[in-house]
Amino acid sequence: MPTISARLPAEEKEELDAVADMLSEDRSTTIRKALREGLETLRVRVAVERYQSGDVSAAEAAEIADLSIAEWLDVARERNLTTQLDLSDLEIDADTATEL
C-alpha cells in the first residue's frame, strides 16, 4: 500500500485524534475512512452540480458519482434535482437505464 503524507493544522490533528479515539481506531485507519467517505461525498457533490447545471446527463452523473443509474436516480430524487437537459439527453438516459 503506498504511503502519502499531509500537513495538518494542530486543530485538525487534535480533531483527527479525537475521532480515532471515539472509533477506537488508530489514526491511519481513521484517515483512510475519512478520506474514503470524503471522496464519495465530493464525487456526489460534483455530479449533483454538473447534473443540475445541465452539463451532464443522469447516466454521466451516475458515472461521476461512481453510482449505478438506479442509485443516482435515488440521489436526484432525494435532492429534488431538476435539469436543463434537452429531450435527446433524456432519451439517451432512458436507453441506458433500459440496458441495465
N, C-alpha and C positions, 0 to 999 in steps of 0.2 A: 504494500500500500504506500503510495507516495506521501511525502511529508510536505506540508506547507506551513508557513509561519505568518503571523499577523501581529501588528502592534495595536494594543487596545489602551484607551484611557483607563486610568485607575478605577474610575466608577464602573465601567463596563466589565472589567476583570472581577471586581467585587460582586457585581450582579451575576456574572457567569458562575462564580464560585458558590454564590447563594443558591442558584438554581440547581447546580450539580449536587449540592448538599441536600436540597429538597427532594431531588430524584434519587438520592443515594447512589450516585454515579460518579465516576471520575470526570475530570474536566474535558478530556479528549472525547469521551462518549457524548457528553452534553453538547460540545461544539459540533460534532457530526450530526446529532439530531437537530440542533438549531439551524445548522446550515441546510440540511435536507428540507426541513419544514419551511425555512425562509425562501429557498429556491422554488419550492412548489407554489408558495404564495406569490412570489414575483412573476412566475410564468403565467399564473391565472390572471394577475393584475394586468400584465401586458396584453394577454389575449382579450380580456374584457375591454380595455381601452381601444385596441385596434378593431375589434368587432363593433363596438359602439360607434366608432368614427366612420365605419363603412369601409375600412381598408382591407378587411379580410372577411371571408365567408365563415359560416359556422364550422365547416369542416376544417378550414385553415386555423380558426381559433382553437378548435379542439387539438390540433397538432401542436400549436404553440404552447398550449397549456399542458400538453402531454396527457390528454384525456381521450377516452373514447367519445364518439359523437354523442352517444346517449348521456354520458357524464357531463359533457359540455352543455347539452341542452338543459340538463338539470341546473347547472350553474347559471345559465342565461335566464331560466325561469325564476330561480330564487332571487336573482338580482333585477328582475323586471327589465331585462335589456331589450332595447329596440335597436334597429339598424337602418341604415340608409341604402342597403343593398338593392340592386335592381332585380327584376324578375329572372334574368338569366343566372344570376348568382344563386338565387333561391332554388332554381331548377337543378343546378349542379349539386347543391347541398342535399336536395331530395334524392337525386340519383345516388349520391354517396351513401346516404342513410339506407336506401333500398338494397345496395350491395352488401351491407353489413348484415 
